[in-house]
């Protein structure tokens, strides 16, 4: 599966690193998405609405989100943003 990291996502990663968040959590979530396994309910995966449609978000931690789009037909995972609710919305 191809993974596309948008430029804003890469900037968000730099910010997350400065906050000393455990990037292993993010890596594990991405690996789960790539493997097309069912996401655990504790991650609260749900579709977004409005400008973010057809993207989804998941909660890596209570206030740490990942916004992504999984295109199964094209076999692509696009990572748009990661950060807190305040950072993203």
C-alpha positions, 0 to 999 in steps of 0.5 A, a space after each residue: 500500500 502506498 502511504 502519502 504524507 501531506 506537507 501539513 502532516 509532516 509539519 504536525 509530526 515536527 510539532 508532536 516530536 517537540 511535545 514528546 508524544 510517543 510516536 510509536 503509538 502513531 506508527 502502530 495506528 498507521 501499521 494497522 491501517 496499512 494492514 487493513 485490519 479492523 481498528 480497535 473501538 478505543 480509537 473511536 474511528 469515525 468519518 468527518 463531515 464538511 470540508 474534511 469529507 471523505 476523511 476519517 479521524 481516530 483518537 491516538 490519545 484522548 486529545 491526539 488525533 489522526 486525520 486520514 483517508 484510506 482509498 481501498 481501490 487505489 490502495 493508498 493511505 493519505 495522512 492529512 493531519 495529526 494533533 490536538 482538537 485545538 490544532 486541527 479544528 
